[in-house]
């Protein structure tokens, strides 16, 4: 039997029956997927999760989560026999289609996809929804053809700009596609072309405001927090340079904590040492969600200096910015990707991307405020995300699109 994790899926009689496909589960930097699944279940929808492999995050068990790499061989072969017996022509068509998908993918053998097909059939799934327009989207499209089910996709950032793989075709074949901000929606509509642009919709990756609510007054200590993977598009190298500029201007630069792991860690450590900022900037590494929340409680400002990476990869609308605003933390962010849609003068500052002097100026301005002034900004930011980024409201919109998706012809 494949590995099953649980958080009891709701099975309301009037709800949708869905299978959500992801490349890995659970992933520390993709808590928005878990939030969405939980919100769908709270709303009375029966949701299975199919993950290609196990992620990097330790979590309490969730019911209805299967990890494809943990399906035993005997079960995969039995499920393959079941699938071929019931859908022989579709299985042959899938075999032929795999040659086409190999232009950009390494499609999973049908025997590795068969257990997911059988679980979806047992679940009586009515719709398949994939997060990220890469491997999970391909699995969803293949399963949709095998089981005669409609498919939708949520595309994010790397799968659009960093390494798009047969994206135009996936957008054409999906019943609809969603993304989390106007910036990415517009990009997807351009890729989809006039024929399919109207099937791309904005669904914000929402947060649960009750989880991200302050329990203590705003701190007087000047602490800057940055959270994200240590990859070029996050712009954390610019943050290190901006802190060095702040030290040149003042005897006591702000304490800065960068949370996350990634391939740039060694380079960041070397630059911090070179600038003599080891006592000012801490690379804390990856943190569990509850630790991130605790750190935001103590933060004076969140920094999110995103840039377009040399390979074209870029962020969309980082969920941590919404979490910080929900916690009443003002934000300094670059005027890049979807950040201008989220960060406004009432609760933050925007600076040109890769402009370390402007980033330092914006940080200095907010850090010079009194705690009660930052608290006022924080209240405005929290009100905004509650109104525009609530996970239950955005998930209800997703469920509405799924319910309205026409039956497969």
N, C-alpha and C positions, 0 to 999 in steps of 0.2 A: 504494500500500500504506500502511496506517495505521502510525503510529509504534509500534514495538515496543521495549520495554526488557527486559532480562533479568537474571535470577539463576536459573540452570537449574532448572525445575520438576521435582520428582521424579515419576516415572511408574511407581511400583510396581504390579505386576499386581493386587495385592489392595487397593490404595488406592481412595479415592473420586476421582471426577472432578468438579471443582467450577469454577464461575465466581463470582468475588467482585466485586461492583459497589460502586463508591465514586463520590462526586461529583467528586473531584479526586485526582490522584496525581502525585508524592508531596507530602504536606502536612507542614510542619515540626511542627505541633502535633498530628499524628495518626500518630506513629511506631508506635503500638500496632497499627495496621492492617498495616503492613509486618512487624512482629514476628509477628503471627498468621499471615500468609501464609507467611513463612519457616518457622514452626513446622509448619504443615500440610505443607509440602513436605518438611521433614526427616522427618516421620512417614510419608512414602511416598505422599501424596496428590497428584494432578495438578491444579494450580490455575492458572486463567487469571484475570487482573485486568482488568476493564473500568472505565475512568474517564471521567466525563463531560468533564473538561477537565484540562489540565496544572496541577499544583500549584505551590507556591512554594518547593520545596526542591530543591536540586541533589543528585543522587545518582548513584552508579555504575549502569550499565544493569542492568535486570532482564529476563530473558526472560519472555514471556507476559504483558506489560502493554501494553494498547492504550488510546490516548487518543482519545476519540470525536471531539473537535474537529479532529483531525488526519487523519481519514479523508477521502481525496480524493473529490470529487463523483462522478467516474465510478465509483469503487468502491462508493460508497453506492447509486447508482442500480442498478448490477449486482446488488448484494446485495438491494435492494428487489425487483427482478424475480424473483430466486430465491425470496424469501420469499413473495411473492404467488402465484407459480406452485404452491408446495407447500402453502400454508396460506391459501387465498383467503377462506374463511369466518372464520377467526380474524383475518385482517387487517381484514375488514369490521367484526367485533366490536370490534377495537381502535379503529377510527375512531369508532365510536359511543361507546365508553367514554371517549375523550379529552374529549368534551363534559362528562362528569361530573367528570373530574379537574380540569378548568379552574376549578372553583370555588375551588381553593386552589393550583394549580400552573400552570406553563406547560409542558405535556407536550411532549417532543421529537417532531418529525415522525417518522413511521414510517421515512422514508428515512434519518434519522440513527440510528435504533435498529437498522435492518436489519443493518449490519455486525457489531454485537455478537451478534445472533441467529445469523448465519452462522458466526461464530467459535465460539460455544458449541456449535453443531451439529457443526462439524468436530472440535471437542475431545471430542465425545461426552459433554458435561456431563450429570451426573445430578441436579444440584441447583444452585440459584442462591442466593447469600447476599449480602445488602446490608448495608453499614455506614452507619448513620444512616437514620432513618425519614423522610427527606425525598425529594429527587430520585432518589437511588440506589435507594431502596425502591420508588418508583413505576416506575422502569425495570425493576427485577427482577420486579415483579408483572406488568407488561405482557409482558416476555419469557417469564415462566412461562406465561401464557395462550397466547402465540404458539407456544411450543415444547412445551407440555404437560409442564412441569417444576415440581417443588415449589420453594417459595421460603421462605427464612427471613430474619429481620432482626435486626441488633444496633442497639438504640437507645441513645443516650448521654445527652445533657443538653439542649442547645439544641433538639433535635428533639422533646423531650418537654415542656419547660417554657417555652422561649423563643418558638419559633414552630412549634407542632405543626400539621401539615397533614394533615387527614383521617386522623388517627392511629388512631382507633377502628376505622375500616374496614380500614386496613392490618393492624392486629393481628388482626382477624377473618379476613383472607384469607391471612395467612402461616401456614405449617405450624407454625412456632413463632417466638418472639421471645426474644432474650436481652438482658440488660443487666448492667453491671459491679458493682453493689452492691445490697444489700437495699433501700436507699432508693429507687432508681429502679425496681427490680423491683416493689416494692409500689405505686408510682405507676402503672406500666404495668398491673398487674393490676386496679387500680381503673378505669382507662380501658377496659380490655378487657371488663370486666364478668364476671359469674359464668360465663357460657357459655364464655368463652375464657381465663379467668384461669389455668387449669392449663397453658396453652401458653406461658406466660412463665417463663423460667428465668434463673438467675444464672450468668453466666460472667464471671469477673474478667478485665479487660484486663491480662494478665500481663507480666512482665519477664523478661529473661534474666539470671539472677544472675551468670553468669560474666563478662558484659560490665560489670556494675556491681559491681565488687569493688575494695576499697581496695588501693593499691600503696604507700601511705606512711602514717606515723603520723598520728593526729589532730592538727590544728593547734592551736597555742597562741593564735594571733591570733583575735580575736573578729570573725568575718565572718558576717553574716546574708545568706542568698541566698534570693531569691524568683524563681520561674520560671513564666511563663504569658503568655497574651495580655493586652494592656493593655485590658481590658474591665471593666465594672462588677462582674461576678460574682466576679472574682478578689480584690477587696478590697484592692488595692495602695494605694489612697488612705488606707485605715486604717493600713497599714504605715508610710507616710510620717509620719502623725500620731503613731504610736507611737514612732518613732525620735526625733521632736522631744521627746516626753515623756522619753525616756531621756537626751537631752542635758540637759534641765533637772535631772535627778537626778544626773548624773555629768559630770565634765569631759571624758571621752573616750567619746562614744557609739559603738556598734559600726559598723564599716564595713558598708554595706548595698549589695548588688548586685541589681538587678531586671533580669531577662532576659526580653525579649519585645518585641513591637511591637503596636500597635493604636490605636484611635481616641482613647484617653485619654492618649496620650503628651504632647501639648501641655499639657494640664491638670495632669498630674503634674509636668512640668518647671516650670511656673509656680508650683505650690505649693511645690516643693522650693526654688526661688529665694526665694520669699516668706519661708520659714522659715529661710533662710540655711543650708541643708543641702547645698549643692552640693559641699562637700568631704567629705561623709559618705555621701551616697546617689548611686549611679551607675545611670543607666538605660543598660544596655549594648546594648539592641536585641536582635534575633533572633540566635540562635547555633545552629550546627550541633550535632548530638547529641554529637559527640566533645568539643566545647568545653563543653557542659553537663556532661558527665562530669568533665572536668578541673576545672571550677568547684566541683562537689560535693566533689571531693577536698580542696579548700581551705576548705570551709565548716565553720563550727562548728555552725550551726543552719540548717535550712530553714524558711522562713515560708510558710504557705499560709492566709491569712486570708479564706477564701471567704465570700461573702454571697449572699443572694437579690437579684438586680438589680431595679430598679424595674419592669421589664417582665415579671418573673417568671422570667427566665432564671436558671439556676444550674448549678453544676458537678455532677459525680456523685462519682467517686473519682479525683482527678487522678493520672495515671500517674507524674508526677514525684515524688510523695510516696513511691511504691513504689521508684522509682529511688534516691531519697535514703536511704531505710531500707536498701536493699541495699548502699549505700556506707557504711553505718554512721553516717549523719548523723541526729542527733535532730531531731524535727519539732515546731514550734509551729503549730497549726492551729485554725481555728474549729470550734465544735461545730455544724456545719452539714452538710447533705447526707450523703454517705457517709463523710465524714472520721472520725466517731467509731467507725466499723467498723474503721478502719485504724490510728488513732493512740491508743496506750494509755499509761498512766503510766510503764510500764517503759522506753519509748523516746520519749516526747514529752509535750506538754502541750496541752490543749484550752482554748479560751477562748470566751466568748459572742460570736457574730458581731457585728461592727460596734462592739465594745467596745474602744476604743483603749487605755484604761487597763489592762484585763485582758490585752490583747495585749502591752503593754509589760512588765507584771509577769511574764508567762510567758517572754518573751525574756530579761529580766534574770535570771530564775532559772536558766535553762539556760546562759546566757553566764557566770554566776558559777562554774560548775562547773570543776573541773580537767580537762584533756584526757583523763586516764585514766578519769574518771567519765563523760564524754560517750562515750568509747570503749566502755565497758561497756553504756551504753544502746544504742549503735549495734549492738553484737553481738546484743542481744536483738531489735532491730528487724529486722536482717538475717535472723535465724533465722525470724522470723514470715513475712516475705515469701517466703522460699524455700519454706516449707511451704504457704502459702496463695495466693501470687500468681505461681507459676512459669508462664511462658508455655507451655511444652510440656505441662504437666499440664492447664491450662485449655483449651488448644486441643484436646487429646485428648477432653475432655468435650464440646466443640462438635462434633467429628467424630462422637462417639457419638450426639448428638442428630440429626445429619444422617443418619447411617446408619439410625437408628430411625424417621425420618420416613416415614410411609406413602406409597406410590406415589400419584400424582395419580389421582383417580377419574375 
